[in-house]
């Protein structure tokens, strides 16, 4: 059932597989994305980014003369004429999403593809043609573009998500030495790029000193700060609108060159300007995930009890852009041990921003760690499922706190049963289907659960319509829909009577979309706003002279079917519609605000979402090609807010994980710091044919330590672990261990060749 | 994209004449050219649109083959009943290329003339002798995962990306062309593309303005036809190595063989050495492996594409074995 058909259903609307409320807008083209406004305003001029052709050095000469004289060109911005901005990366002590993202300041080239000019013309074609006429000479200097496994690296200030770079317990070296069975392996993962369907894009316009940006952005509040900081204006003069986003995957957490360039050009021209990053720009003018080198060490006793767990990560960090991925975050919470050692190091490089990409940390840390666990199980002669179950921790292995909930083992058992794990080929390379070598693999999924700060406003009009307002965003994930459900259930009205307004920085501030915290955080704020609204309505109902419920006790009122009912002091029954009460509150009805922030439960309890991933695949013994045959994910993420969008999130996560495991690799030519496969023909994401039947199972159990709704983060959970399950299945099928992700056929082939 | 002039050709003879200027270009489906123009990898000053010329028919020839108009789309050709029944190798090759949307636009003639997918050819800030003669080759010591192992030169190691052309070579097809001076000629598809040598910017033997009007398939080769494409994902990716084979076995010996390779060279690669090595030989995994090794005797890797040597060897041998009807290897048997 996808739509509610009776008022009785209202009470259980949270969790229902409600169709996306914004679906009709999207399929009819009425959902307007960043540069798709059609409100009859001035036609925007179009900007095209000219990219630096060196990786490190200086601009020796730039001549925009020919470009300026080209047909249709209105303006060419370079560092020689661009307005002064707050220097890039300042203030240093601010978070990376509120620091200045200045462009075209000075002649320094920080990274390949950096914007060195913006050509603005009447049409895209004119701007693009003129861009080729901008002459730039460079003084190239040798740069540092990659972190090599031999680097020692630096300790970053902190990890994304707030974790400590180094965390451990016990005497790791001594415990590892004493272990009867041990493992010490290095794993590597590739550079990746989010490359969402909708590229980074902005349309900027100024009026009376106020800047309006239609921008594809995940977090509006910090974006507004960053723009104000960059341009040196008050945040109150910036408004960002981002009602619909065509995917972000973390790459739109912060603002990028398109936003700042459009704002600068629009101010110069006193006319709206739009800048849409070309797919090839995204690789440099957007952020990417850095490659990693990871050393994993494990020690166990002969019975398969883990004694020592060590996970060291080394990654590049873009200069003047503090970001370190929490690669070992899941390692800190997965299995019991006596000694733990997790360390993160970074190597400063001359690259574009390296930043969060979907499931930062776990996306590249769980495939490697779960592959190591599989290798260890093999050494121990244990079923990898049994090995994991044997090492279930009672408390968080890293921090020692109790878990708010610990469902990993339930997911593992349920998944094994459903998948038929007991029918797996126990010995590697022992099963065939025609020419294909068949293998099974499994892995755990563990992902920290976060609650951020947010506020929201709910208003009931005299017409009975509920309007919810918050600056939350919807990446296509279903924010509009789950927020509708939360308001409908809390206020006891049908979802059709609820309108959710998102994506406007003038609305109450939230944490936006990211880190799988969006639904829980914004949803909790809205839930509280609705509770406050209900209280206010009850108060008016009982106190207002014209209310049929005048004289009733607010706490004793009942709300059902959109109506309040109660008894007056004289014992007579009374009732009134919510809309009638709202009308008594004033011409705009009644509104109330609510807010949320992490409380003591997030200090006292270790909070994670969990899952178990199972994979069956085939390996071609001649070519090393890998074809997935089926995947099963069993997940526990607290209370499910919408069974349909939750399933889609988990499924999308699994597919993302498949991409990271088998395909995704941004290839950087380290001679000059340039990514070379800058399009979706050569940067490979999985296509339909690469994705087999995916089964998603949710084990639902509300977790009220997480937030008042009982939900936990779900957005990135599906990614976690699946790469490990795939790597383990490749080994089970072919006997080849590939420790370098993505697992492309050449790496499998190398293993197959050495068997001959 | 730079400004250009455009005309729609009403007749083939006029079209050939109009595109004789080296800065002019034909355009048909545009699936490759338009992308390259947007990126300014190619900036023709004049486009001659041949897409409305009456070259979209597939006709039987007196010899028992087919004459395929140059404007027959990849979809129409792949799904033609005669092709599916008699030249299944061609249908399979076509369907393994690009996507349904692209195949609906891409034409037979255009497919033959598509440009390499070398990253350095696409990146206008990189040196590339093919895009800018004399500027050098960025791929030689750069990223060359998808590059050539056969017939390359120090000036260029790019590959030809077509699947269809590989099948055409295996099937012995010929291109019918019309030159600007009005004369027509036939060029074997095998001889249509050049090796890079010192002039990688010259990709075919066609003169400026020479228009491919049709591709003629001779009667089908004897034996079983297969097209095996190995790529980095299961669809919408160019071949790392592809193998087109038509193999007949009589008794236990190879009696007829046509073999061509894709993804390994600047042109669809006719595997003549392997063909010669196998004719009359027993159809066994050993002889297939030996033939693959013979074909690859002079193959050279450039770092990122070193894996193509064992990959090509194994996939050639495995595809020949499939065509010969050998059963999959035993469970613990070694791969061919």
Boltz contact constraints between the chains, C-beta under 6 A:
constraints:
  - contact:
      token1: [A, 53]
      token2: [B, 125]
      max_distance: 6.0
  - contact:
      token1: [A, 125]
      token2: [B, 1]
      max_distance: 6.0
  - contact:
      token1: [A, 128]
      token2: [B, 1]
      max_distance: 6.0
  - contact:
      token1: [A, 129]
      token2: [B, 2]
      max_distance: 6.0
  - contact:
      token1: [A, 132]
      token2: [B, 40]
      max_distance: 6.0
  - contact:
      token1: [A, 432]
      token2: [B, 331]
      max_distance: 6.0
  - contact:
      token1: [A, 434]
      token2: [B, 328]
      max_distance: 6.0
  - contact:
      token1: [A, 435]
      token2: [B, 328]
      max_distance: 6.0
  - contact:
      token1: [A, 621]
      token2: [B, 335]
      max_distance: 6.0
  - contact:
      token1: [A, 622]
      token2: [B, 314]
      max_distance: 6.0
  - contact:
      token1: [A, 622]
      token2: [B, 315]
      max_distance: 6.0
  - contact:
      token1: [A, 622]
      token2: [B, 318]
      max_distance: 6.0
  - contact:
      token1: [A, 622]
      token2: [B, 335]
      max_distance: 6.0
  - contact:
      token1: [A, 623]
      token2: [B, 230]
      max_distance: 6.0
  - contact:
      token1: [A, 623]
      token2: [B, 315]
      max_distance: 6.0
  - contact:
      token1: [A, 663]
      token2: [B, 233]
      max_distance: 6.0
  - contact:
      token1: [A, 667]
      token2: [B, 143]
      max_distance: 6.0
  - contact:
      token1: [A, 669]
      token2: [B, 142]
      max_distance: 6.0
  - contact:
      token1: [A, 669]
      token2: [B, 143]
      max_distance: 6.0
  - contact:
      token1: [A, 676]
      token2: [B, 119]
      max_distance: 6.0
  - contact:
      token1: [A, 676]
      token2: [B, 143]
      max_distance: 6.0
  - contact:
      token1: [A, 677]
      token2: [B, 119]
      max_distance: 6.0
  - contact:
      token1: [A, 684]
      token2: [B, 232]
      max_distance: 6.0
  - contact:
      token1: [A, 684]
      token2: [B, 233]
      max_distance: 6.0
  - contact:
      token1: [A, 687]
      token2: [B, 233]
      max_distance: 6.0
  - contact:
      token1: [A, 687]
      token2: [B, 235]
      max_distance: 6.0
  - contact:
      token1: [A, 687]
      token2: [B, 236]
      max_distance: 6.0
  - contact:
      token1: [A, 689]
      token2: [B, 234]
      max_distance: 6.0
  - contact:
      token1: [A, 689]
      token2: [B, 235]
      max_distance: 6.0
  - contact:
      token1: [A, 690]
      token2: [B, 233]
      max_distance: 6.0
  - contact:
      token1: [A, 690]
      token2: [B, 234]
      max_distance: 6.0
  - contact:
      token1: [A, 746]
      token2: [B, 307]
      max_distance: 6.0
  - contact:
      token1: [A, 749]
      token2: [B, 307]
      max_distance: 6.0
  - contact:
      token1: [A, 749]
      token2: [B, 311]
      max_distance: 6.0
  - contact:
      token1: [A, 753]
      token2: [B, 310]
      max_distance: 6.0
  - contact:
      token1: [A, 756]
      token2: [B, 334]
      max_distance: 6.0
